[in-house]
Amino acid sequence: MSNRDIQPFQFACPKCEERISFVFGQLDGELKGATELEDFEGPFNGDNPFVDLHLDFPAYFGVYVMGMTTFLRVTREIGHEAYQHLNLRLEMLNTLYPMQSDLRSVITQYKRGDIDSFERTCSKIPGAALKSRKKEDVLAALYSATSVMSSPFTIHEHNAEISEKASELFMWLHQCHHEKTIAFVDEILGNGFLKNLHSDCLSLYPKLIAMDLPFRSAFFYDYANTEDLGQIPARISTADFDVCSNYYKDLAEVFARQLTFLAGLNNLIKRGDSDLFEPYLKLTKAQRTRPELESLNSFANVDLGSKLAFIDDCFYRIDMNAVDNKLRNGIAHYKYEYKESTQIVTYYPGKEGMSRDKYYEISFMDFIRRSLLLFREVHGVNHIIKAALFYCVLILKKEI
């Protein structure tokens, strides 16, 4: 059992795929999709399928072993100290999910420019109180709120490093490529790119809090010694794949737009101009110039997979375990199947006309883990966006 006050469990019958669910902690938590046996005699003898369930940890497939609970297996595998840290993050989630309404409102109010309501809502969020209505203080309160929302899902030390280095980066660019840096800022402010990108990033945070249930068990793999995420043989106790797949699509779309921002900065750092891509990348095998690399504006139309290939030696280290363009294509174009009893996703990323021959498989646990890693990438780049916004407000004295 978890320490979460409401615990919904769900799995599917391996014979008929009927969805079976029940909820502990609320009055209407009756069993659905199955019949409860009044005179059940244990232990399980193998005549019927055994399903291990837990909200906080991945439950592995296998036969019933008396006494070998999911909790016992997890604590043995990662050790007491790691479990204590993991449990702290799970308790943070327990604190956050009742605050969903305020956390969602603070983002909506900021994007709408409703500072009166924004100030009232910030006062309800620990550490996010608004000091003044100066733009820099509004931004500070906003990022304190997103820090609260993301804290269980991300790695604090990594966030702190990115935040510090990003501020230093903009000061270096201001000194070393002054005119071109200001030109880059003027472009992404003038065409609305920076504001729209920031807004897109912010929209992802409240959705993450609302989806705490499937993400809880993905934290475990921050501590487990797992070499290949593709081999995770675990299931999640409650899962709605359609909701999770939509969130993955949103993450991938926002990250693809963030890559345009990163490409502009990378070009500034390497070549002193946000529009100048690496010369050898600008030529095709036929020695023709790629039109998509003529400018940063052209690059913005490139798909996610190609964008990664066209950013040379990026100053920001992208976790490639988080980015799977084949998976993104399969999910985005609704070319996938999900078998709930085994929690296996089969996706078809290729363009095969009317056929579906070439496919890949991924466990739902692996899918959620990749979604978590991708959120961390989006969150990391959002720290660099934060530095850009403070640079605009404090150094360039520009409206954002």
TACORMO-V101178 format. One record per pair of residues at least 4 apart in sequence whose C-alpha atoms are under 8 Angstrom apart, sorted by the first residue. I is the first residue (numbers start at 1). J is the second residue. D is the distance in whole Angstrom. If there is no record, write none. Layout:
i | j | d
I | J | D
I | J | D
This chain:
i | j | d
1 | 54 | 6
1 | 55 | 7
2 | 7 | 7
2 | 54 | 7
2 | 55 | 6
2 | 56 | 6
3 | 91 | 8
3 | 94 | 8
4 | 94 | 6
5 | 25 | 6
6 | 23 | 7
6 | 24 | 6
6 | 25 | 5
6 | 26 | 7
7 | 23 | 6
7 | 24 | 5
7 | 25 | 6
7 | 55 | 7
8 | 21 | 7
8 | 22 | 6
8 | 23 | 4
8 | 24 | 6
8 | 238 | 7
9 | 21 | 6
9 | 22 | 5
9 | 23 | 6
9 | 53 | 7
9 | 54 | 8
9 | 55 | 8
9 | 237 | 5
9 | 238 | 5
10 | 19 | 7
10 | 20 | 6
10 | 21 | 4
10 | 22 | 7
10 | 237 | 6
10 | 238 | 4
10 | 239 | 7
11 | 19 | 6
11 | 20 | 5
11 | 21 | 7
11 | 237 | 6
11 | 238 | 7
11 | 239 | 8
11 | 340 | 7
11 | 341 | 7
12 | 17 | 5
12 | 18 | 5
12 | 19 | 4
12 | 20 | 6
12 | 340 | 6
12 | 341 | 5
13 | 17 | 5
13 | 18 | 5
13 | 19 | 7
13 | 20 | 7
13 | 341 | 6
14 | 49 | 8
14 | 341 | 5
14 | 342 | 7
17 | 339 | 8
17 | 340 | 7
17 | 341 | 6
18 | 33 | 6
19 | 32 | 8
19 | 33 | 6
20 | 31 | 7
20 | 32 | 6
20 | 33 | 5
20 | 34 | 6
21 | 31 | 6
21 | 32 | 5
21 | 33 | 7
22 | 29 | 5
22 | 30 | 6
22 | 31 | 5
22 | 32 | 6
23 | 28 | 8
23 | 29 | 4
23 | 30 | 7
23 | 31 | 8
24 | 29 | 6
25 | 29 | 7
31 | 35 | 7
31 | 36 | 8
43 | 66 | 8
44 | 48 | 8
44 | 50 | 7
44 | 64 | 7
46 | 50 | 7
46 | 63 | 8
46 | 64 | 8
50 | 62 | 8
50 | 63 | 6
50 | 64 | 6
51 | 61 | 8
52 | 59 | 6
52 | 60 | 7
52 | 61 | 7
52 | 70 | 7
53 | 59 | 6
53 | 70 | 8
53 | 236 | 7
53 | 237 | 5
54 | 58 | 7
54 | 59 | 6
54 | 70 | 7
54 | 236 | 7
54 | 237 | 6
55 | 213 | 7
55 | 214 | 8
55 | 216 | 7
55 | 217 | 7
55 | 236 | 7
55 | 237 | 6
55 | 238 | 7
56 | 90 | 7
56 | 216 | 5
56 | 217 | 5
57 | 70 | 7
57 | 71 | 7
57 | 74 | 7
57 | 216 | 7
57 | 217 | 4
57 | 218 | 7
57 | 220 | 6
57 | 236 | 8
58 | 70 | 8
58 | 217 | 5
58 | 218 | 7
58 | 220 | 8
58 | 234 | 5
58 | 235 | 6
58 | 236 | 6
58 | 237 | 8
58 | 365 | 8
59 | 70 | 6
59 | 234 | 5
59 | 235 | 5
59 | 236 | 6
59 | 237 | 7
60 | 70 | 8
60 | 233 | 6
60 | 234 | 4
60 | 235 | 6
61 | 233 | 7
61 | 234 | 6
61 | 235 | 7
68 | 72 | 6
68 | 73 | 7
69 | 73 | 6
70 | 74 | 6
71 | 75 | 6
72 | 76 | 6
73 | 77 | 6
74 | 78 | 6
74 | 79 | 8
74 | 83 | 8
75 | 79 | 5
75 | 80 | 6
75 | 83 | 6
76 | 80 | 8
77 | 224 | 7
78 | 82 | 6
78 | 83 | 7
78 | 223 | 6
78 | 224 | 6
79 | 83 | 6
80 | 84 | 6
81 | 85 | 7
82 | 86 | 6
82 | 223 | 6
83 | 87 | 6
84 | 88 | 6
85 | 89 | 7
86 | 90 | 6
86 | 219 | 7
86 | 220 | 7
87 | 91 | 6
88 | 92 | 6
89 | 93 | 6
89 | 152 | 5
89 | 153 | 8
90 | 94 | 6
90 | 152 | 7
90 | 216 | 7
91 | 95 | 6
92 | 96 | 6
92 | 152 | 6
93 | 97 | 6
93 | 152 | 7
93 | 209 | 8
93 | 212 | 7
94 | 98 | 8
95 | 99 | 7
96 | 100 | 7
96 | 149 | 7
96 | 209 | 7
97 | 209 | 6
97 | 210 | 7
97 | 212 | 7
99 | 103 | 6
100 | 104 | 6
100 | 206 | 7
100 | 209 | 7
100 | 210 | 7
101 | 105 | 6
102 | 106 | 6
102 | 121 | 6
102 | 124 | 8
102 | 125 | 8
103 | 107 | 7
103 | 125 | 8
103 | 145 | 7
103 | 149 | 7
103 | 206 | 6
104 | 108 | 6
104 | 206 | 5
105 | 109 | 6
105 | 118 | 8
105 | 121 | 7
106 | 110 | 6
106 | 118 | 6
106 | 121 | 6
106 | 122 | 7
106 | 142 | 8
106 | 145 | 8
107 | 111 | 6
107 | 142 | 8
107 | 202 | 7
107 | 203 | 7
107 | 206 | 8
108 | 112 | 6
109 | 113 | 6
109 | 114 | 5
109 | 115 | 7
109 | 117 | 7
109 | 118 | 5
110 | 114 | 6
110 | 115 | 7
110 | 118 | 6
110 | 142 | 8
111 | 199 | 7
114 | 118 | 6
115 | 119 | 6
115 | 133 | 8
116 | 120 | 7
117 | 121 | 6
118 | 122 | 6
119 | 123 | 6
119 | 129 | 7
119 | 130 | 6
120 | 124 | 7
121 | 125 | 7
122 | 128 | 5
122 | 129 | 5
122 | 130 | 7
122 | 141 | 7
122 | 145 | 7
123 | 128 | 7
123 | 129 | 5
123 | 130 | 7
124 | 128 | 8
124 | 129 | 8
125 | 129 | 7
125 | 145 | 7
126 | 148 | 8
127 | 144 | 6
127 | 145 | 8
128 | 140 | 8
128 | 141 | 5
128 | 142 | 7
128 | 144 | 5
128 | 145 | 5
129 | 141 | 6
130 | 137 | 7
130 | 138 | 6
130 | 140 | 8
130 | 141 | 6
131 | 137 | 6
131 | 138 | 8
131 | 141 | 8
132 | 137 | 6
132 | 138 | 7
133 | 137 | 6
133 | 138 | 6
134 | 138 | 6
135 | 139 | 6
135 | 393 | 7
136 | 140 | 6
136 | 390 | 7
136 | 393 | 7
136 | 394 | 7
137 | 141 | 6
138 | 142 | 6
139 | 143 | 6
139 | 390 | 8
140 | 144 | 6
141 | 145 | 6
142 | 146 | 6
143 | 147 | 6
143 | 386 | 8
144 | 148 | 6
145 | 149 | 6
146 | 150 | 6
146 | 202 | 8
146 | 205 | 7
147 | 151 | 6
149 | 205 | 7
149 | 206 | 7
149 | 209 | 7
150 | 154 | 6
150 | 205 | 7
151 | 155 | 7
151 | 156 | 7
153 | 219 | 8
153 | 372 | 7
153 | 376 | 8
154 | 159 | 8
154 | 376 | 6
155 | 159 | 6
156 | 160 | 6
157 | 161 | 6
158 | 162 | 6
159 | 163 | 6
159 | 380 | 7
159 | 383 | 8
160 | 164 | 6
161 | 165 | 6
162 | 166 | 6
162 | 380 | 7
162 | 383 | 7
162 | 384 | 7
163 | 167 | 7
163 | 383 | 6
163 | 384 | 7
163 | 387 | 7
164 | 168 | 7
165 | 169 | 6
166 | 170 | 6
166 | 383 | 7
166 | 384 | 5
166 | 387 | 6
167 | 171 | 7
167 | 384 | 8
167 | 387 | 5
167 | 388 | 8
167 | 391 | 8
168 | 172 | 6
169 | 173 | 6
170 | 174 | 6
170 | 387 | 7
170 | 388 | 7
170 | 391 | 7
171 | 175 | 6
172 | 176 | 6
173 | 177 | 5
173 | 178 | 6
173 | 181 | 6
173 | 268 | 8
173 | 269 | 7
174 | 178 | 5
174 | 181 | 6
174 | 182 | 8
177 | 181 | 6
177 | 268 | 7
177 | 272 | 6
178 | 182 | 6
179 | 183 | 6
180 | 184 | 6
180 | 268 | 8
180 | 272 | 7
180 | 273 | 6
180 | 274 | 7
181 | 185 | 6
181 | 268 | 7
181 | 273 | 8
181 | 274 | 8
182 | 186 | 6
183 | 187 | 6
184 | 188 | 6
184 | 264 | 8
184 | 274 | 6
185 | 189 | 6
185 | 392 | 8
186 | 190 | 6
187 | 191 | 6
188 | 192 | 6
188 | 193 | 5
188 | 194 | 5
189 | 193 | 6
189 | 194 | 6
189 | 195 | 7
189 | 400 | 7
192 | 196 | 6
193 | 197 | 6
194 | 198 | 6
194 | 385 | 8
195 | 199 | 6
195 | 400 | 7
196 | 200 | 6
197 | 201 | 6
197 | 254 | 7
197 | 257 | 7
197 | 258 | 7
198 | 202 | 6
198 | 382 | 7
198 | 385 | 7
199 | 203 | 6
200 | 204 | 7
200 | 254 | 6
201 | 205 | 8
201 | 254 | 7
201 | 378 | 7
201 | 379 | 8
201 | 382 | 7
203 | 207 | 7
204 | 208 | 6
204 | 250 | 8
204 | 251 | 7
205 | 209 | 7
206 | 210 | 6
207 | 211 | 6
207 | 247 | 8
208 | 212 | 6
211 | 215 | 7
211 | 244 | 8
212 | 216 | 6
213 | 217 | 8
213 | 238 | 7
213 | 239 | 8
214 | 218 | 8
214 | 236 | 7
214 | 238 | 7
214 | 239 | 6
214 | 368 | 7
215 | 219 | 7
215 | 368 | 7
215 | 369 | 8
215 | 372 | 7
217 | 236 | 7
218 | 222 | 8
218 | 365 | 7
218 | 368 | 7
218 | 369 | 5
218 | 372 | 7
219 | 223 | 8
220 | 224 | 6
221 | 225 | 7
221 | 226 | 7
221 | 369 | 8
228 | 232 | 7
229 | 366 | 6
230 | 362 | 7
230 | 363 | 7
230 | 366 | 6
232 | 363 | 7
232 | 365 | 7
232 | 366 | 6
233 | 363 | 7
233 | 365 | 8
234 | 363 | 8
234 | 365 | 6
235 | 342 | 8
235 | 343 | 7
235 | 363 | 8
235 | 364 | 7
235 | 365 | 6
236 | 364 | 8
236 | 365 | 7
240 | 244 | 7
241 | 245 | 6
241 | 338 | 8
241 | 364 | 8
242 | 246 | 6
243 | 247 | 6
244 | 248 | 6
244 | 368 | 8
245 | 249 | 6
245 | 331 | 7
246 | 250 | 6
247 | 251 | 6
248 | 252 | 6
248 | 328 | 8
248 | 371 | 6
249 | 253 | 6
249 | 328 | 7
249 | 331 | 7
249 | 332 | 6
250 | 254 | 6
251 | 255 | 6
251 | 371 | 8
251 | 374 | 7
251 | 375 | 6
251 | 378 | 7
252 | 256 | 6
252 | 304 | 8
252 | 323 | 8
252 | 328 | 7
252 | 374 | 8
253 | 257 | 7
254 | 258 | 6
254 | 378 | 7
255 | 259 | 6
255 | 377 | 8
255 | 378 | 6
256 | 260 | 7
256 | 303 | 7
256 | 304 | 5
256 | 307 | 8
257 | 261 | 7
257 | 300 | 7
258 | 262 | 6
258 | 378 | 8
258 | 381 | 7
259 | 263 | 6
259 | 307 | 7
259 | 308 | 8
260 | 264 | 6
260 | 296 | 7
260 | 299 | 7
260 | 300 | 6
260 | 307 | 8
261 | 265 | 6
262 | 266 | 6
262 | 314 | 8
262 | 316 | 8
263 | 267 | 6
263 | 274 | 7
263 | 296 | 8
263 | 311 | 6
263 | 314 | 8
264 | 268 | 6
264 | 273 | 8
264 | 274 | 4
264 | 275 | 7
264 | 296 | 6
265 | 269 | 6
265 | 274 | 6
266 | 270 | 6
266 | 274 | 7
266 | 311 | 7
266 | 312 | 8
266 | 314 | 6
266 | 315 | 6
267 | 271 | 5
267 | 272 | 6
267 | 273 | 6
267 | 274 | 5
267 | 275 | 7
267 | 276 | 6
267 | 277 | 6
267 | 278 | 8
268 | 272 | 4
268 | 273 | 5
268 | 274 | 5
268 | 276 | 8
269 | 273 | 8
271 | 276 | 7
271 | 277 | 8
272 | 276 | 8
274 | 296 | 7
275 | 294 | 7
275 | 295 | 5
275 | 296 | 5
276 | 294 | 8
276 | 295 | 7
276 | 296 | 8
277 | 281 | 7
277 | 282 | 7
277 | 293 | 7
277 | 294 | 8
277 | 295 | 8
277 | 310 | 8
277 | 311 | 8
278 | 282 | 7
278 | 311 | 8
278 | 312 | 7
279 | 283 | 7
281 | 310 | 6
282 | 289 | 6
282 | 290 | 5
282 | 293 | 6
282 | 294 | 8
283 | 287 | 5
283 | 288 | 5
283 | 289 | 5
283 | 290 | 6
284 | 288 | 5
284 | 289 | 6
284 | 290 | 6
290 | 294 | 7
291 | 298 | 7
292 | 298 | 5
292 | 299 | 5
292 | 301 | 7
292 | 302 | 7
293 | 298 | 6
293 | 299 | 6
294 | 298 | 6
294 | 299 | 8
295 | 299 | 6
296 | 300 | 6
297 | 301 | 8
298 | 302 | 8
299 | 307 | 8
302 | 306 | 6
302 | 307 | 6
303 | 307 | 6
304 | 308 | 7
304 | 325 | 7
305 | 309 | 7
305 | 325 | 6
306 | 310 | 6
307 | 311 | 7
314 | 318 | 8
318 | 377 | 7
319 | 323 | 7
319 | 373 | 8
319 | 377 | 7
320 | 324 | 8
321 | 370 | 7
321 | 373 | 7
322 | 370 | 5
322 | 371 | 7
322 | 372 | 8
322 | 373 | 5
322 | 374 | 5
322 | 377 | 8
323 | 370 | 8
323 | 374 | 7
324 | 328 | 6
325 | 329 | 6
326 | 330 | 6
326 | 349 | 5
326 | 350 | 8
327 | 331 | 6
327 | 347 | 7
327 | 349 | 7
328 | 332 | 6
328 | 349 | 8
329 | 333 | 6
329 | 349 | 5
330 | 334 | 6
330 | 335 | 5
330 | 336 | 6
330 | 347 | 5
330 | 348 | 5
330 | 349 | 4
330 | 350 | 8
331 | 335 | 6
331 | 336 | 6
331 | 347 | 7
335 | 347 | 6
335 | 348 | 5
335 | 349 | 7
336 | 345 | 7
336 | 346 | 5
336 | 347 | 4
336 | 348 | 6
337 | 345 | 6
337 | 346 | 5
337 | 347 | 6
338 | 343 | 7
338 | 344 | 6
338 | 345 | 5
338 | 346 | 6
339 | 343 | 5
339 | 344 | 6
339 | 345 | 7
340 | 344 | 7
343 | 363 | 6
343 | 364 | 5
343 | 365 | 8
344 | 361 | 7
344 | 362 | 6
344 | 363 | 5
344 | 364 | 6
345 | 361 | 6
345 | 362 | 5
345 | 363 | 6
345 | 364 | 6
346 | 359 | 7
346 | 360 | 6
346 | 361 | 4
346 | 362 | 7
347 | 359 | 6
347 | 360 | 5
347 | 361 | 6
348 | 356 | 7
348 | 357 | 8
348 | 358 | 6
348 | 359 | 5
348 | 360 | 7
349 | 359 | 7
350 | 358 | 7
352 | 356 | 6
352 | 357 | 8
362 | 366 | 6
362 | 367 | 7
363 | 367 | 6
364 | 368 | 6
365 | 369 | 6
366 | 370 | 6
367 | 371 | 6
368 | 372 | 6
369 | 373 | 6
370 | 374 | 6
371 | 375 | 6
372 | 376 | 6
373 | 377 | 6
374 | 378 | 6
375 | 379 | 6
376 | 380 | 6
377 | 381 | 6
378 | 382 | 6
379 | 383 | 7
380 | 384 | 7
381 | 385 | 6
382 | 386 | 6
383 | 387 | 6
384 | 388 | 6
385 | 389 | 6
386 | 390 | 6
387 | 391 | 6
388 | 392 | 6
389 | 393 | 6
389 | 400 | 7
390 | 394 | 6
390 | 395 | 8
391 | 395 | 5
391 | 396 | 6
392 | 396 | 5
392 | 397 | 6
392 | 398 | 5
392 | 399 | 7
392 | 400 | 7
393 | 397 | 5
393 | 398 | 5
393 | 399 | 7
393 | 400 | 7
